[in-house]
Amino acid sequence: MIKVLVVDDQPLVRAGLAALIRAVPDLDVVGEAATGEEAVRLAPATRPDVILMDIRMPGMNGVTASERILAAADDYQPRVLILTTFDLDDYVYNALRVGASGFLLKDTRPERLIAAIHTVASGDMLFAPTVTRRLIEAYTLRPGPAASGPLPDLDLLTAREVEVLKLVGQALSNTEIATRLYVSEATVKTHLNRAMAKLCLSSRAQVVALAYESGLVTPRTKAGGPTGSKPP
C-alpha cells in the first residue's frame, strides 16, 4: 500500500485529489494539509511514501515545505510530487534543487496523476513533458557552473545506454522506455544505472540536462518550432 499525503490550500482541489487517490486499491491517503506548515507537521506523523505537494501556497510554499520535510526525514524517504499551474517558473527550479521527485501540471488527467504517484513511489523521477522541455531549455541557456566545463564522454556508453539516456531526456519514465524498447523495466534501470555510473551522474535530472546539453535531445526554438526529439 502506497501512503500519500495531499497538500493543497484549496479545499475543493484537496478533497478532489484525496477522493481520487482513495478510489485506487493500492493507494491510501494518510493525511491532508492546507498549508506548508501543516504539511511539515503531518509528514513525520503520517510517514507518507509520496507527498502530493501544491507548489504555490500562502505562507510557507511547497518548495520550503518540501525542503524541510526531506531534510528532517532521517529514517524514511518520502517522495515529493509537485503539482503546479505553471509549467516553468523559479518555484520549479527551486523544487528540483531541494529534491522533488517529479512535477505535474494541475490540468493532468486523473489516470496520469495516479500513474505518476506509482512512478515516484518506485523511486523514479517524473516530469510532465512540457515541464521537462521548458525547464531544460532554460537550464541549458543559463550561464553558470551547471552549463560550463567539458561534457561527460558519451563514447563510454553502449549504444543501448545512449538510447536510454535519449529517452530519459524526452521525459519518458522507465516503464514507458521499457515499452518503447521492448525490454523489461529492470533492464531499463540497469542500462540507466550503468550509464549514470560511467558519466558520474547522480540524479535523473542530471541525465535529462546532459541529454539536452550533448545534443541527444534538441530544445525547441524560441519561435515555437518543433523539437528534434518530442515526448510522446
NUVO-917522 format. One line per field, with one value per residue (C-alpha): chain; y, x, z. Coordinates in steps of 0.2 Angstrom, whole numbers. Example, Ala and Ser with C-alpha at 12.3 -4.5 7.8 and 13.67 -1.06 7.14 Angstrom:
<vexlos>
chain = [A|A] .
py = [-22|-5] .
px = [62|68] .
pz = [39|36] .
</vexlos>
This chain:
<vexlos>
chain = [A|A|A|A|A|A|A|A|A|A|A|A|A|A|A|A|A|A|A|A|A|A|A|A|A|A|A|A|A|A|A|A|A|A|A|A|A|A|A|A|A|A|A|A|A|A|A|A|A|A|A|A|A|A|A|A|A|A|A|A|A|A|A|A|A|A|A|A|A|A|A|A|A|A|A|A|A|A|A|A|A|A|A|A|A|A|A|A|A|A|A|A|A|A|A|A|A|A|A|A|A|A|A|A|A|A|A|A|A|A|A|A|A|A|A|A|A|A|A|A|A|A|A|A|A|A|A|A|A|A|A|A|A|A|A|A|A|A|A|A|A|A|A|A|A|A|A|A|A|A|A|A|A|A|A|A|A|A|A|A|A|A|A|A|A|A|A|A|A|A|A|A|A|A|A|A|A|A|A|A|A|A|A|A|A|A|A|A|A|A|A|A|A|A|A|A|A|A|A|A|A|A|A|A|A|A|A|A|A|A|A|A|A|A|A|A|A|A|A|A|A|A|A|A|A|A|A|A|A|A|A|A] .
py = [0|17|30|48|65|78|96|110|126|125|114|108|104|95|85|80|74|64|56|51|43|34|26|17|0|1|19|26|45|46|65|81|98|115|124|121|122|109|98|99|94|80|72|64|59|50|45|45|37|51|69|77|95|111|122|139|142|157|157|143|137|120|122|127|114|100|105|105|88|80|87|80|63|53|36|36|43|52|56|73|75|94|100|117|128|135|124|134|146|149|138|123|126|128|112|102|109|103|86|85|68|75|88|88|101|103|100|82|69|58|42|51|58|40|33|47|43|25|30|42|29|16|28|35|54|60|77|82|83|102|105|95|103|121|118|111|123|137|127|125|143|149|154|146|131|119|123|125|114|98|87|68|57|48|37|27|21|7|10|4|15|31|26|25|42|50|43|49|66|66|64|46|35|19|10|20|17|-2|-2|8|-3|-19|-24|-26|-11|-19|-19|-1|3|-7|2|19|15|9|25|36|27|29|48|51|57|56|60|58|77|77|64|75|90|80|74|92|99|85|86|70|80|96|110|119|135|152|154|138|126|108|99|87|74|76|67|56] .
px = [0|7|4|0|-1|-11|-6|-16|-23|-39|-52|-61|-45|-38|-54|-55|-37|-40|-55|-47|-32|-43|-53|-37|-35|-16|-16|-20|-22|-14|-16|-22|-14|-20|-3|15|17|4|12|29|20|10|24|33|17|10|26|19|28|23|18|7|13|5|19|11|3|1|13|26|26|28|46|51|39|47|64|60|51|65|79|70|66|81|73|61|62|46|45|38|27|24|8|10|-2|13|25|40|45|58|47|50|69|70|59|71|86|78|75|57|55|43|32|14|3|-14|-23|-16|-28|-33|-25|-9|-9|-11|2|14|11|16|31|39|34|45|60|59|58|45|42|27|34|31|39|55|56|55|65|80|79|80|93|105|104|108|126|134|144|130|132|151|165|168|153|155|161|146|158|160|142|135|123|108|114|114|97|90|98|90|73|75|79|62|54|49|48|57|40|37|55|53|38|47|62|53|63|59|59|73|83|80|85|101|106|102|112|127|126|125|139|150|146|147|129|119|101|89|88|106|103|90|101|115|103|100|117|125|113|104|88|86|77|63|67|61|50|40|47|47|60|72|65|47|40|26] .
pz = [0|-5|8|1|10|0|2|-6|0|-10|0|-16|-25|-10|-7|-25|-25|-9|-16|-32|-23|-11|-25|-31|-21|-18|-13|4|9|26|28|21|23|19|21|20|39|42|29|39|55|47|37|52|60|45|36|18|4|-8|-4|-17|-15|-21|-25|-23|-6|6|20|18|-1|-7|-10|8|15|4|9|27|26|16|27|43|36|43|44|30|12|6|-12|-16|-32|-36|-43|-52|-63|-72|-82|-78|-65|-51|-40|-51|-52|-33|-30|-41|-31|-14|-20|-28|-37|-50|-57|-65|-71|-62|-78|-79|-82|-67|-74|-77|-59|-52|-63|-58|-39|-43|-53|-40|-26|-35|-35|-52|-56|-67|-76|-86|-104|-105|-88|-93|-110|-105|-89|-98|-112|-99|-89|-104|-109|-92|-88|-73|-67|-72|-90|-90|-92|-103|-105|-100|-114|-122|-131|-114|-116|-126|-140|-129|-115|-126|-132|-114|-110|-125|-120|-102|-109|-118|-101|-103|-87|-85|-89|-105|-110|-107|-118|-132|-132|-130|-114|-96|-84|-74|-90|-92|-74|-77|-93|-84|-68|-78|-89|-74|-66|-81|-83|-64|-64|-48|-52|-66|-68|-72|-86|-93|-93|-101|-115|-120|-117|-128|-142|-139|-137|-146|-137|-145|-153|-146|-161|-156|-169|-166|-155|-163|-151|-145|-130|-134] .
</vexlos>
